[in-house]
Amino acid sequence: MINRLRELRAVKNWSQAELAERLDVSRQTINAIETEKYDPSLPLAFKIARLFKCRIEDVFESRD
Amino acid sequence: MSSELSAHVRTARKRAAFKVNVRLLGWALCMPLMAAGIDALNRNFALPLPARALLCLAPLVPGFVFMRHYKRAIAGADELRLLIERDACVFTIFGLVGVFICVDLLENADVLPGFVWTTKTLSLAILCLYGLGVFFTARRYR
């Protein structure tokens, strides 16, 4: 999966730790998602989309 | 103000996580210590059979408490942490099979003559493999 999390976070001017706090996950989780080492679960993906007020497809995109 | 609050929340969370880890470690240490004490009691005193049996089952109590704390810690963990724990468990299971095969081969080749798996060596092997599993998996997501 490709994601725009880093980009969206930069727009809000949040640090990884701040975003992690808002999503109630660890900073490592945010870092792993941003570096595309890890794909989040569906509930977390929904939480991210809701936080940035956009659709899941606007944040995450399939590689193919 | 908001960043101060957020730093405060972060510190509080870290402190809470540290407390959970200390408690888990405490329970984990409690079992072998209890086992050593019970072993010494059974060796040095001629206790009746039911008392000996009860004493031998006593380490299960901190074991269950440990499990309860661990379950609570896992339930509150974030999803990457759960993934790391799961991968570490898989690493431990398959690693243990590999270790068994290797130790068997080493014993047959007279490198480790007369090696016998005991509760202590087995527990140590499981804990070491689990620790290695957590270390390697966590490194992948760093």
N, CA and C atoms of all chains as a GROMACS GRO file, in nm:
protein
  618
    1MET      N    1   0.084  -0.121   0.000
    1MET     CA    2   0.000   0.000   0.000
    1MET      C    3   0.088   0.126   0.000
    2ILE      N    4   0.044   0.224  -0.076
    2ILE     CA    5   0.111   0.355  -0.075
    2ILE      C    6   0.022   0.446   0.011
    3ASN      N    7   0.084   0.536   0.087
    3ASN     CA    8  -0.002   0.627   0.166
    3ASN      C    9   0.052   0.769   0.167
    4ARG      N   10  -0.037   0.860   0.199
    4ARG     CA   11  -0.003   1.003   0.199
    4ARG      C   12   0.002   1.058   0.341
    5LEU      N   13   0.028   0.968   0.434
    5LEU     CA   14   0.020   1.009   0.575
    5LEU      C   15   0.120   1.119   0.609
    6ARG      N   16   0.244   1.103   0.562
    6ARG     CA   17   0.347   1.203   0.592
    6ARG      C   18   0.306   1.341   0.540
    7GLU      N   19   0.253   1.337   0.417
    7GLU     CA   20   0.209   1.461   0.350
    7GLU      C   21   0.095   1.528   0.430
    8LEU      N   22  -0.003   1.448   0.466
    8LEU     CA   23  -0.118   1.500   0.540
    8LEU      C   24  -0.076   1.553   0.678
    9ARG      N   25   0.019   1.483   0.737
    9ARG     CA   26   0.069   1.524   0.869
    9ARG      C   27   0.143   1.658   0.858
   10ALA      N   28   0.218   1.671   0.748
   10ALA     CA   29   0.296   1.794   0.727
   10ALA      C   30   0.203   1.915   0.710
   11VAL      N   31   0.089   1.892   0.642
   11VAL     CA   32  -0.008   2.000   0.622
   11VAL      C   33  -0.059   2.050   0.758
   12LYS      N   34  -0.084   1.958   0.847
   12LYS     CA   35  -0.134   1.993   0.981
   12LYS      C   36  -0.023   2.041   1.075
   13ASN      N   37   0.102   2.022   1.028
   13ASN     CA   38   0.218   2.061   1.108
   13ASN      C   39   0.226   1.984   1.241
   14TRP      N   40   0.197   1.855   1.232
   14TRP     CA   41   0.202   1.771   1.350
   14TRP      C   42   0.329   1.685   1.347
   15SER      N   43   0.381   1.656   1.461
   15SER     CA   44   0.495   1.564   1.467
   15SER      C   45   0.437   1.422   1.469
   16GLN      N   46   0.526   1.324   1.447
   16GLN     CA   47   0.479   1.184   1.450
   16GLN      C   48   0.419   1.152   1.588
   17ALA      N   49   0.484   1.205   1.691
   17ALA     CA   50   0.436   1.178   1.828
   17ALA      C   51   0.297   1.238   1.850
   18GLU      N   52   0.276   1.359   1.797
   18GLU     CA   53   0.145   1.424   1.813
   18GLU      C   54   0.035   1.345   1.742
   19LEU      N   55   0.068   1.301   1.620
   19LEU     CA   56  -0.030   1.223   1.544
   19LEU      C   57  -0.059   1.090   1.615
   20ALA      N   58   0.048   1.030   1.665
   20ALA     CA   59   0.032   0.902   1.737
   20ALA      C   60  -0.061   0.920   1.856
   21GLU      N   61  -0.045   1.031   1.925
   21GLU     CA   62  -0.127   1.060   2.042
   21GLU      C   63  -0.274   1.075   2.003
   22ARG      N   64  -0.296   1.148   1.891
   22ARG     CA   65  -0.434   1.169   1.846
   22ARG      C   66  -0.500   1.038   1.803
   23LEU      N   67  -0.418   0.946   1.750
   23LEU     CA   68  -0.475   0.819   1.704
   23LEU      C   69  -0.468   0.709   1.810
   24ASP      N   70  -0.406   0.744   1.922
   24ASP     CA   71  -0.390   0.650   2.033
   24ASP      C   72  -0.310   0.526   1.993
   25VAL      N   73  -0.202   0.549   1.919
   25VAL     CA   74  -0.109   0.440   1.886
   25VAL      C   75   0.032   0.488   1.922
   26SER      N   76   0.132   0.402   1.904
   26SER     CA   77   0.269   0.444   1.936
   26SER      C   78   0.330   0.522   1.819
   27ARG      N   79   0.435   0.599   1.848
   27ARG     CA   80   0.503   0.676   1.743
   27ARG      C   81   0.564   0.581   1.641
   28GLN      N   82   0.609   0.464   1.690
   28GLN     CA   83   0.668   0.364   1.601
   28GLN      C   84   0.567   0.317   1.497
   29THR      N   85   0.441   0.308   1.538
   29THR     CA   86   0.336   0.265   1.444
   29THR      C   87   0.324   0.368   1.332
   30ILE      N   88   0.322   0.496   1.369
   30ILE     CA   89   0.311   0.603   1.268
   30ILE      C   90   0.431   0.599   1.175
   31ASN      N   91   0.549   0.583   1.233
   31ASN     CA   92   0.671   0.578   1.153
   31ASN      C   93   0.668   0.459   1.056
   32ALA      N   94   0.623   0.343   1.107
   32ALA     CA   95   0.618   0.223   1.022
   32ALA      C   96   0.517   0.240   0.908
   33ILE      N   97   0.406   0.311   0.936
   33ILE     CA   98   0.305   0.333   0.830
   33ILE      C   99   0.362   0.430   0.726
   34GLU      N  100   0.424   0.538   0.775
   34GLU     CA  101   0.478   0.641   0.683
   34GLU      C  102   0.588   0.585   0.593
   35THR      N  103   0.670   0.498   0.650
   35THR     CA  104   0.779   0.441   0.570
   35THR      C  105   0.733   0.319   0.490
   36GLU      N  106   0.603   0.292   0.497
   36GLU     CA  107   0.537   0.182   0.425
   36GLU      C  108   0.594   0.046   0.457
   37LYS      N  109   0.638   0.031   0.582
   37LYS     CA  110   0.686  -0.099   0.627
   37LYS      C  111   0.568  -0.178   0.684
   38TYR      N  112   0.461  -0.107   0.709
   38TYR     CA  113   0.347  -0.170   0.776
   38TYR      C  114   0.217  -0.108   0.728
   39ASP      N  115   0.120  -0.193   0.695
   39ASP     CA  116  -0.013  -0.145   0.656
   39ASP      C  117  -0.104  -0.149   0.778
   40PRO      N  118  -0.170  -0.039   0.810
   40PRO     CA  119  -0.253  -0.040   0.931
   40PRO      C  120  -0.379  -0.126   0.915
   41SER      N  121  -0.439  -0.159   1.027
   41SER     CA  122  -0.565  -0.236   1.024
   41SER      C  123  -0.675  -0.144   0.970
   42LEU      N  124  -0.786  -0.204   0.932
   42LEU     CA  125  -0.897  -0.124   0.878
   42LEU      C  126  -0.949  -0.022   0.981
   43PRO      N  127  -0.969  -0.062   1.108
   43PRO     CA  128  -1.015   0.041   1.205
   43PRO      C  129  -0.919   0.159   1.217
   44LEU      N  130  -0.788   0.131   1.215
   44LEU     CA  131  -0.692   0.241   1.226
   44LEU      C  132  -0.693   0.327   1.098
   45ALA      N  133  -0.708   0.261   0.984
   45ALA     CA  134  -0.715   0.335   0.857
   45ALA      C  135  -0.836   0.429   0.858
   46PHE      N  136  -0.948   0.382   0.910
   46PHE     CA  137  -1.069   0.464   0.920
   46PHE      C  138  -1.045   0.582   1.015
   47LYS      N  139  -0.976   0.553   1.124
   47LYS     CA  140  -0.948   0.655   1.225
   47LYS      C  141  -0.861   0.766   1.162
   48ILE      N  142  -0.762   0.724   1.083
   48ILE     CA  143  -0.671   0.819   1.017
   48ILE      C  144  -0.751   0.906   0.920
   49ALA      N  145  -0.834   0.839   0.839
   49ALA     CA  146  -0.914   0.912   0.739
   49ALA      C  147  -1.007   1.012   0.809
   50ARG      N  148  -1.067   0.968   0.918
   50ARG     CA  149  -1.160   1.054   0.993
   50ARG      C  150  -1.086   1.173   1.052
   51LEU      N  151  -0.966   1.148   1.101
   51LEU     CA  152  -0.887   1.255   1.164
   51LEU      C  153  -0.852   1.364   1.062
   52PHE      N  154  -0.818   1.320   0.940
   52PHE     CA  155  -0.780   1.416   0.836
   52PHE      C  156  -0.901   1.460   0.752
   53LYS      N  157  -1.018   1.418   0.793
   53LYS     CA  158  -1.145   1.453   0.725
   53LYS      C  159  -1.140   1.422   0.576
   54CYS      N  160  -1.098   1.301   0.544
   54CYS     CA  161  -1.100   1.259   0.404
   54CYS      C  162  -1.138   1.112   0.395
   55ARG      N  163  -1.144   1.060   0.272
   55ARG     CA  164  -1.181   0.919   0.256
   55ARG      C  165  -1.057   0.832   0.269
   56ILE      N  166  -1.078   0.706   0.297
   56ILE     CA  167  -0.964   0.614   0.311
   56ILE      C  168  -0.881   0.612   0.181
   57GLU      N  169  -0.952   0.613   0.067
   57GLU     CA  170  -0.884   0.610  -0.063
   57GLU      C  171  -0.795   0.732  -0.086
   58ASP      N  172  -0.827   0.842  -0.015
   58ASP     CA  173  -0.744   0.961  -0.029
   58ASP      C  174  -0.613   0.949   0.049
   59VAL      N  175  -0.612   0.859   0.144
   59VAL     CA  176  -0.491   0.841   0.227
   59VAL      C  177  -0.413   0.720   0.179
   60PHE      N  178  -0.485   0.611   0.154
   60PHE     CA  179  -0.419   0.486   0.114
   60PHE      C  180  -0.455   0.449  -0.030
   61GLU      N  181  -0.356   0.393  -0.097
   61GLU     CA  182  -0.379   0.355  -0.236
   61GLU      C  183  -0.308   0.222  -0.260
   62SER      N  184  -0.372   0.137  -0.337
   62SER     CA  185  -0.311   0.008  -0.367
   62SER      C  186  -0.194   0.028  -0.461
   63ARG      N  187  -0.092  -0.059  -0.453
   63ARG     CA  188   0.026  -0.044  -0.539
   63ARG      C  189  -0.004  -0.077  -0.684
   64ASP      N  190  -0.104  -0.164  -0.707
   64ASP     CA  191  -0.134  -0.202  -0.846
   64ASP      C  192  -0.255  -0.128  -0.904
   65MET      N  193   0.079   2.571   2.548
   65MET     CA  194  -0.006   2.508   2.648
   65MET      C  195  -0.042   2.365   2.605
   66SER      N  196  -0.086   2.356   2.473
   66SER     CA  197  -0.127   2.226   2.421
   66SER      C  198  -0.008   2.130   2.411
   67SER      N  199   0.109   2.186   2.369
   67SER     CA  200   0.227   2.100   2.357
   67SER      C  201   0.276   2.056   2.495
   68GLU      N  202   0.258   2.147   2.594
   68GLU     CA  203   0.296   2.113   2.732
   68GLU      C  204   0.211   1.998   2.784
   69LEU      N  205   0.080   2.010   2.752
   69LEU     CA  206  -0.016   1.909   2.794
   69LEU      C  207   0.016   1.776   2.726
   70SER      N  208   0.046   1.786   2.595
   70SER     CA  209   0.075   1.666   2.519
   70SER      C  210   0.203   1.599   2.570
   71ALA      N  211   0.303   1.680   2.607
   71ALA     CA  212   0.427   1.623   2.664
   71ALA      C  213   0.397   1.555   2.796
   72HIS      N  214   0.306   1.617   2.872
   72HIS     CA  215   0.267   1.560   3.001
   72HIS      C  216   0.198   1.425   2.982
   73VAL      N  217   0.108   1.421   2.881
   73VAL     CA  218   0.035   1.296   2.852
   73VAL      C  219   0.134   1.188   2.809
   74ARG      N  220   0.231   1.229   2.723
   74ARG     CA  221   0.330   1.134   2.674
   74ARG      C  222   0.412   1.076   2.790
   75THR      N  223   0.454   1.165   2.880
   75THR     CA  224   0.534   1.119   2.996
   75THR      C  225   0.452   1.024   3.082
   76ALA      N  226   0.325   1.061   3.103
   76ALA     CA  227   0.237   0.976   3.185
   76ALA      C  228   0.221   0.839   3.121
   77ARG      N  229   0.206   0.837   2.989
   77ARG     CA  230   0.190   0.710   2.918
   77ARG      C  231   0.316   0.625   2.930
   78LYS      N  232   0.433   0.692   2.914
   78LYS     CA  233   0.560   0.619   2.924
   78LYS      C  234   0.574   0.560   3.063
   79ARG      N  235   0.536   0.640   3.164
   79ARG     CA  236   0.547   0.595   3.303
   79ARG      C  237   0.455   0.475   3.326
   80ALA      N  238   0.334   0.483   3.269
   80ALA     CA  239   0.238   0.372   3.284
   80ALA      C  240   0.290   0.246   3.217
   81ALA      N  241   0.348   0.263   3.097
   81ALA     CA  242   0.403   0.147   3.024
   81ALA      C  243   0.520   0.087   3.102
   82PHE      N  244   0.602   0.174   3.162
   82PHE     CA  245   0.716   0.127   3.242
   82PHE      C  246   0.667   0.046   3.362
   83LYS      N  247   0.560   0.097   3.427
   83LYS     CA  248   0.504   0.028   3.544
   83LYS      C  249   0.454  -0.111   3.504
   84VAL      N  250   0.386  -0.118   3.388
   84VAL     CA  251   0.335  -0.248   3.341
   84VAL      C  252   0.451  -0.344   3.318
   85ASN      N  253   0.559  -0.292   3.254
   85ASN     CA  254   0.674  -0.377   3.225
   85ASN      C  255   0.740  -0.427   3.352
   86VAL      N  256   0.753  -0.337   3.451
   86VAL     CA  257   0.815  -0.375   3.579
   86VAL      C  258   0.731  -0.483   3.648
   87ARG      N  259   0.598  -0.463   3.645
   87ARG     CA  260   0.508  -0.559   3.708
   87ARG      C  261   0.519  -0.696   3.639
   88LEU      N  262   0.523  -0.692   3.507
   88LEU     CA  263   0.534  -0.818   3.431
   88LEU      C  264   0.665  -0.889   3.465
   89LEU      N  265   0.773  -0.810   3.469
   89LEU     CA  266   0.905  -0.867   3.500
   89LEU      C  267   0.904  -0.924   3.641
   90GLY      N  268   0.839  -0.852   3.734
   90GLY     CA  269   0.828  -0.897   3.872
   90GLY      C  270   0.760  -1.033   3.882
   91TRP      N  271   0.647  -1.046   3.811
   91TRP     CA  272   0.576  -1.173   3.812
   91TRP      C  273   0.657  -1.282   3.747
   92ALA      N  274   0.725  -1.246   3.639
   92ALA     CA  275   0.806  -1.345   3.567
   92ALA      C  276   0.921  -1.395   3.655
   93LEU      N  277   0.978  -1.305   3.738
   93LEU     CA  278   1.088  -1.343   3.827
   93LEU      C  279   1.038  -1.421   3.948
   94CYS      N  280   0.912  -1.390   3.986
   94CYS     CA  281   0.852  -1.451   4.105
   94CYS      C  282   0.844  -1.604   4.091
   95MET      N  283   0.809  -1.650   3.971
   95MET     CA  284   0.791  -1.794   3.950
   95MET      C  285   0.918  -1.875   3.973
   96PRO      N  286   1.032  -1.842   3.904
   96PRO     CA  287   1.153  -1.922   3.930
   96PRO      C  288   1.203  -1.910   4.074
   97LEU      N  289   1.186  -1.791   4.135
   97LEU     CA  290   1.229  -1.774   4.274
   97LEU      C  291   1.147  -1.862   4.368
   98MET      N  292   1.015  -1.863   4.343
   98MET     CA  293   0.927  -1.947   4.422
   98MET      C  294   0.964  -2.094   4.403
   99ALA      N  295   0.989  -2.130   4.279
   99ALA     CA  296   1.023  -2.270   4.247
   99ALA      C  297   1.149  -2.312   4.322
  100ALA      N  298   1.248  -2.221   4.326
  100ALA     CA  299   1.373  -2.254   4.396
  100ALA      C  300   1.347  -2.273   4.545
  101GLY      N  301   1.264  -2.186   4.604
  101GLY     CA  302   1.230  -2.194   4.746
  101GLY      C  303   1.156  -2.323   4.779
  102ILE      N  304   1.059  -2.356   4.693
  102ILE     CA  305   0.978  -2.477   4.715
  102ILE      C  306   1.065  -2.602   4.703
  103ASP      N  307   1.154  -2.600   4.605
  103ASP     CA  308   1.246  -2.712   4.586
  103ASP      C  309   1.330  -2.733   4.712
  104ALA      N  310   1.381  -2.622   4.766
  104ALA     CA  311   1.464  -2.630   4.888
  104ALA      C  312   1.382  -2.683   5.006
  105LEU      N  313   1.258  -2.638   5.016
  105LEU     CA  314   1.168  -2.684   5.125
  105LEU      C  315   1.145  -2.835   5.115
  106ASN      N  316   1.112  -2.880   4.994
  106ASN     CA  317   1.084  -3.022   4.974
  106ASN      C  318   1.206  -3.111   4.998
  107ARG      N  319   1.324  -3.056   4.967
  107ARG     CA  320   1.447  -3.134   4.986
  107ARG      C  321   1.484  -3.145   5.135
  108ASN      N  322   1.463  -3.036   5.207
  108ASN     CA  323   1.510  -3.029   5.346
  108ASN      C  324   1.409  -3.073   5.451
  109PHE      N  325   1.282  -3.075   5.416
  109PHE     CA  326   1.180  -3.112   5.515
  109PHE      C  327   1.096  -3.228   5.462
  110ALA      N  328   1.069  -3.322   5.550
  110ALA     CA  329   0.986  -3.437   5.510
  110ALA      C  330   0.839  -3.400   5.528
  111LEU      N  331   0.787  -3.327   5.432
  111LEU     CA  332   0.647  -3.283   5.441
  111LEU      C  333   0.555  -3.394   5.390
  112PRO      N  334   0.430  -3.397   5.438
  112PRO     CA  335   0.338  -3.500   5.387
  112PRO      C  336   0.308  -3.477   5.237
  113LEU      N  337   0.270  -3.586   5.173
  113LEU     CA  338   0.251  -3.583   5.027
  113LEU      C  339   0.156  -3.472   4.978
  114PRO      N  340   0.035  -3.457   5.041
  114PRO     CA  341  -0.054  -3.350   4.992
  114PRO      C  342   0.008  -3.211   5.004
  115ALA      N  343   0.083  -3.188   5.112
  115ALA     CA  344   0.148  -3.058   5.131
  115ALA      C  345   0.253  -3.034   5.024
  116ARG      N  346   0.328  -3.142   4.992
  116ARG     CA  347   0.430  -3.131   4.888
  116ARG      C  348   0.366  -3.102   4.752
  117ALA      N  349   0.255  -3.173   4.728
  117ALA     CA  350   0.184  -3.153   4.601
  117ALA      C  351   0.133  -3.009   4.590
  118LEU      N  352   0.076  -2.959   4.699
  118LEU     CA  353   0.024  -2.820   4.699
  118LEU      C  354   0.136  -2.720   4.678
  119LEU      N  355   0.249  -2.745   4.746
  119LEU     CA  356   0.364  -2.656   4.731
  119LEU      C  357   0.413  -2.654   4.586
  120CYS      N  358   0.417  -2.774   4.527
  120CYS     CA  359   0.467  -2.784   4.389
  120CYS      C  360   0.375  -2.711   4.290
  121LEU      N  361   0.247  -2.702   4.325
  121LEU     CA  362   0.152  -2.634   4.234
  121LEU      C  363   0.146  -2.482   4.260
  122ALA      N  364   0.209  -2.438   4.369
  122ALA     CA  365   0.203  -2.296   4.407
  122ALA      C  366   0.255  -2.199   4.300
  123PRO      N  367   0.364  -2.232   4.226
  123PRO     CA  368   0.409  -2.136   4.123
  123PRO      C  369   0.307  -2.107   4.014
  124LEU      N  370   0.200  -2.190   4.010
  124LEU     CA  371   0.095  -2.162   3.910
  124LEU      C  372   0.019  -2.034   3.945
  125VAL      N  373   0.014  -2.001   4.074
  125VAL     CA  374  -0.062  -1.881   4.117
  125VAL      C  375   0.001  -1.754   4.056
  126PRO      N  376   0.132  -1.727   4.082
  126PRO     CA  377   0.188  -1.609   4.016
  126PRO      C  378   0.184  -1.622   3.864
  127GLY      N  379   0.186  -1.748   3.816
  127GLY     CA  380   0.178  -1.771   3.671
  127GLY      C  381   0.046  -1.718   3.615
  128PHE      N  382  -0.063  -1.747   3.685
  128PHE     CA  383  -0.195  -1.700   3.640
  128PHE      C  384  -0.205  -1.548   3.653
  129VAL      N  385  -0.150  -1.494   3.762
  129VAL     CA  386  -0.153  -1.347   3.780
  129VAL      C  387  -0.072  -1.281   3.669
  130PHE      N  388   0.044  -1.342   3.639
  130PHE     CA  389   0.128  -1.291   3.530
  130PHE      C  390   0.050  -1.291   3.398
  131MET      N  391  -0.021  -1.401   3.373
  131MET     CA  392  -0.100  -1.414   3.250
  131MET      C  393  -0.207  -1.304   3.242
  132ARG      N  394  -0.271  -1.277   3.360
  132ARG     CA  395  -0.376  -1.175   3.362
  132ARG      C  396  -0.321  -1.038   3.329
  133HIS      N  397  -0.204  -1.005   3.390
  133HIS     CA  398  -0.140  -0.877   3.363
  133HIS      C  399  -0.096  -0.868   3.218
  134TYR      N  400  -0.040  -0.981   3.170
  134TYR     CA  401   0.011  -0.984   3.033
  134TYR      C  402  -0.104  -0.965   2.934
  135LYS      N  403  -0.216  -1.032   2.963
  135LYS     CA  404  -0.333  -1.021   2.875
  135LYS      C  405  -0.383  -0.876   2.870
  136ARG      N  406  -0.382  -0.812   2.989
  136ARG     CA  407  -0.428  -0.672   2.997
  136ARG      C  408  -0.331  -0.581   2.921
  137ALA      N  409  -0.200  -0.609   2.937
  137ALA     CA  410  -0.099  -0.528   2.869
  137ALA      C  411  -0.112  -0.544   2.718
  138ILE      N  412  -0.140  -0.668   2.675
  138ILE     CA  413  -0.154  -0.696   2.532
  138ILE      C  414  -0.281  -0.630   2.478
  139ALA      N  415  -0.389  -0.636   2.557
  139ALA     CA  416  -0.516  -0.577   2.512
  139ALA      C  417  -0.501  -0.425   2.494
  140GLY      N  418  -0.416  -0.364   2.575
  140GLY     CA  419  -0.398  -0.220   2.566
  140GLY      C  420  -0.288  -0.179   2.470
  141ALA      N  421  -0.219  -0.277   2.414
  141ALA     CA  422  -0.105  -0.246   2.324
  141ALA      C  423  -0.154  -0.198   2.188
  142ASP      N  424  -0.071  -0.121   2.120
  142ASP     CA  425  -0.114  -0.076   1.988
  142ASP      C  426  -0.084  -0.185   1.885
  143GLU      N  427  -0.140  -0.170   1.765
  143GLU     CA  428  -0.138  -0.283   1.673
  143GLU      C  429   0.000  -0.324   1.623
  144LEU      N  430   0.094  -0.231   1.614
  144LEU     CA  431   0.228  -0.270   1.572
  144LEU      C  432   0.293  -0.357   1.679
  145ARG      N  433   0.269  -0.320   1.804
  145ARG     CA  434   0.321  -0.398   1.917
  145ARG      C  435   0.266  -0.541   1.913
  146LEU      N  436   0.136  -0.553   1.881
  146LEU     CA  437   0.072  -0.685   1.872
  146LEU      C  438   0.135  -0.767   1.761
  147LEU      N  439   0.163  -0.699   1.649
  147LEU     CA  440   0.225  -0.767   1.535
  147LEU      C  441   0.364  -0.818   1.574
  148ILE      N  442   0.438  -0.734   1.646
  148ILE     CA  443   0.573  -0.772   1.692
  148ILE      C  444   0.564  -0.893   1.785
  149GLU      N  445   0.468  -0.890   1.877
  149GLU     CA  446   0.451  -1.001   1.972
  149GLU      C  447   0.417  -1.130   1.897
  150ARG      N  448   0.328  -1.118   1.798
  150ARG     CA  449   0.286  -1.236   1.722
  150ARG      C  450   0.403  -1.296   1.646
  151ASP      N  451   0.480  -1.207   1.578
  151ASP     CA  452   0.596  -1.253   1.502
  151ASP      C  453   0.699  -1.316   1.594
  152ALA      N  454   0.714  -1.259   1.714
  152ALA     CA  455   0.810  -1.313   1.811
  152ALA      C  456   0.768  -1.453   1.855
  153CYS      N  457   0.637  -1.473   1.871
  153CYS     CA  458   0.586  -1.606   1.910
  153CYS      C  459   0.611  -1.708   1.800
  154VAL      N  460   0.587  -1.667   1.676
  154VAL     CA  461   0.611  -1.757   1.562
  154VAL      C  462   0.761  -1.791   1.556
  155PHE      N  463   0.845  -1.688   1.574
  155PHE     CA  464   0.990  -1.707   1.574
  155PHE      C  465   1.030  -1.806   1.684
  156THR      N  466   0.967  -1.793   1.802
  156THR     CA  467   0.999  -1.881   1.914
  156THR      C  468   0.963  -2.026   1.883
  157ILE      N  469   0.844  -2.048   1.826
  157ILE     CA  470   0.799  -2.184   1.798
  157ILE      C  471   0.890  -2.252   1.696
  158PHE      N  472   0.912  -2.184   1.583
  158PHE     CA  473   0.994  -2.247   1.478
  158PHE      C  474   1.141  -2.251   1.517
  159GLY      N  475   1.185  -2.148   1.590
  159GLY     CA  476   1.323  -2.145   1.639
  159GLY      C  477   1.349  -2.260   1.734
  160LEU      N  478   1.250  -2.291   1.817
  160LEU     CA  479   1.264  -2.400   1.913
  160LEU      C  480   1.279  -2.534   1.842
  161VAL      N  481   1.201  -2.554   1.736
  161VAL     CA  482   1.213  -2.678   1.659
  161VAL      C  483   1.354  -2.688   1.601
  162GLY      N  484   1.404  -2.576   1.547
  162GLY     CA  485   1.540  -2.571   1.492
  162GLY      C  486   1.644  -2.600   1.599
  163VAL      N  487   1.626  -2.541   1.717
  163VAL     CA  488   1.721  -2.562   1.828
  163VAL      C  489   1.720  -2.709   1.871
  164PHE      N  490   1.600  -2.768   1.879
  164PHE     CA  491   1.590  -2.911   1.917
  164PHE      C  492   1.668  -2.997   1.819
  165ILE      N  493   1.648  -2.971   1.689
  165ILE     CA  494   1.714  -3.052   1.586
  165ILE      C  495   1.866  -3.034   1.596
  166CYS      N  496   1.910  -2.907   1.612
  166CYS     CA  497   2.055  -2.879   1.618
  166CYS      C  498   2.119  -2.942   1.742
  167VAL      N  499   2.051  -2.930   1.856
  167VAL     CA  500   2.106  -2.986   1.980
  167VAL      C  501   2.116  -3.138   1.968
  168ASP      N  502   2.014  -3.198   1.905
  168ASP     CA  503   2.014  -3.342   1.882
  168ASP      C  504   2.134  -3.383   1.796
  169LEU      N  505   2.156  -3.305   1.690
  169LEU     CA  506   2.268  -3.333   1.600
  169LEU      C  507   2.401  -3.315   1.672
  170LEU      N  508   2.410  -3.208   1.754
  170LEU     CA  509   2.534  -3.181   1.828
  170LEU      C  510   2.562  -3.292   1.929
  171GLU      N  511   2.455  -3.342   1.987
  171GLU     CA  512   2.471  -3.450   2.084
  171GLU      C  513   2.518  -3.577   2.014
  172ASN      N  514   2.459  -3.606   1.898
  172ASN     CA  515   2.498  -3.725   1.821
  172ASN      C  516   2.641  -3.714   1.770
  173ALA      N  517   2.685  -3.589   1.743
  173ALA     CA  518   2.820  -3.568   1.691
  173ALA      C  519   2.923  -3.556   1.805
  174ASP      N  520   2.879  -3.580   1.928
  174ASP     CA  521   2.964  -3.574   2.048
  174ASP      C  522   3.020  -3.435   2.079
  175VAL      N  523   2.955  -3.332   2.024
  175VAL     CA  524   2.995  -3.195   2.058
  175VAL      C  525   2.933  -3.158   2.193
  176LEU      N  526   2.812  -3.202   2.215
  176LEU     CA  527   2.743  -3.181   2.343
  176LEU      C  528   2.709  -3.317   2.403
  177PRO      N  529   2.809  -3.393   2.448
  177PRO     CA  530   2.778  -3.529   2.493
  177PRO      C  531   2.692  -3.531   2.620
  178GLY      N  532   2.592  -3.615   2.616
  178GLY     CA  533   2.503  -3.633   2.733
  178GLY      C  534   2.415  -3.514   2.765
  179PHE      N  535   2.389  -3.428   2.668
  179PHE     CA  536   2.302  -3.312   2.694
  179PHE      C  537   2.157  -3.358   2.712
  180VAL      N  538   2.097  -3.313   2.819
  180VAL     CA  539   1.956  -3.348   2.845
  180VAL      C  540   1.878  -3.218   2.865
  181TRP      N  541   1.765  -3.209   2.797
  181TRP     CA  542   1.679  -3.091   2.815
  181TRP      C  543   1.614  -3.098   2.953
  182THR      N  544   1.629  -2.994   3.030
  182THR     CA  545   1.561  -2.987   3.160
  182THR      C  546   1.462  -2.871   3.155
  183THR      N  547   1.384  -2.856   3.259
  183THR     CA  548   1.287  -2.744   3.264
  183THR      C  549   1.362  -2.612   3.253
  184LYS      N  550   1.478  -2.604   3.323
  184LYS     CA  551   1.553  -2.478   3.324
  184LYS      C  552   1.607  -2.445   3.186
  185THR      N  553   1.673  -2.544   3.120
  185THR     CA  554   1.732  -2.515   2.988
  185THR      C  555   1.623  -2.484   2.885
  186LEU      N  556   1.511  -2.555   2.899
  186LEU     CA  557   1.401  -2.534   2.805
  186LEU      C  558   1.340  -2.394   2.824
  187SER      N  559   1.317  -2.358   2.952
  187SER     CA  560   1.261  -2.224   2.979
  187SER      C  561   1.354  -2.116   2.929
  188LEU      N  562   1.485  -2.137   2.953
  188LEU     CA  563   1.584  -2.039   2.910
  188LEU      C  564   1.584  -2.026   2.757
  189ALA      N  565   1.577  -2.142   2.689
  189ALA     CA  566   1.576  -2.141   2.543
  189ALA      C  567   1.454  -2.066   2.491
  190ILE      N  568   1.338  -2.091   2.552
  190ILE     CA  569   1.213  -2.024   2.508
  190ILE      C  570   1.224  -1.873   2.529
  191LEU      N  571   1.271  -1.834   2.649
  191LEU     CA  572   1.282  -1.690   2.680
  191LEU      C  573   1.381  -1.620   2.587
  192CYS      N  574   1.496  -1.688   2.562
  192CYS     CA  575   1.598  -1.629   2.474
  192CYS      C  576   1.543  -1.613   2.332
  193LEU      N  577   1.475  -1.718   2.283
  193LEU     CA  578   1.420  -1.711   2.147
  193LEU      C  579   1.312  -1.604   2.137
  194TYR      N  580   1.230  -1.592   2.242
  194TYR     CA  581   1.125  -1.491   2.241
  194TYR      C  582   1.187  -1.350   2.239
  195GLY      N  583   1.290  -1.331   2.323
  195GLY     CA  584   1.361  -1.202   2.327
  195GLY      C  585   1.422  -1.169   2.193
  196LEU      N  586   1.486  -1.269   2.131
  196LEU     CA  587   1.547  -1.248   1.999
  196LEU      C  588   1.440  -1.215   1.895
  197GLY      N  589   1.326  -1.285   1.908
  197GLY     CA  590   1.214  -1.262   1.815
  197GLY      C  591   1.164  -1.120   1.824
  198VAL      N  592   1.147  -1.070   1.947
  198VAL     CA  593   1.101  -0.931   1.967
  198VAL      C  594   1.205  -0.834   1.911
  199PHE      N  595   1.334  -0.863   1.939
  199PHE     CA  596   1.442  -0.773   1.894
  199PHE      C  597   1.446  -0.764   1.741
  200PHE      N  598   1.445  -0.880   1.675
  200PHE     CA  599   1.454  -0.880   1.528
  200PHE      C  600   1.331  -0.818   1.463
  201THR      N  601   1.212  -0.851   1.515
  201THR     CA  602   1.090  -0.798   1.455
  201THR      C  603   1.080  -0.648   1.477
  202ALA      N  604   1.112  -0.603   1.600
  202ALA     CA  605   1.102  -0.459   1.631
  202ALA      C  606   1.200  -0.381   1.543
  203ARG      N  607   1.315  -0.443   1.513
  203ARG     CA  608   1.416  -0.376   1.430
  203ARG      C  609   1.364  -0.352   1.288
  204ARG      N  610   1.283  -0.448   1.243
  204ARG     CA  611   1.227  -0.438   1.107
  204ARG      C  612   1.137  -0.314   1.092
  205TYR      N  613   1.068  -0.277   1.199
  205TYR     CA  614   0.971  -0.165   1.191
  205TYR      C  615   1.026  -0.035   1.248
  206ARG      N  616   1.154  -0.032   1.282
  206ARG     CA  617   1.209   0.087   1.347
  206ARG      C  618   1.215   0.205   1.249
   0.00000   0.00000   0.00000
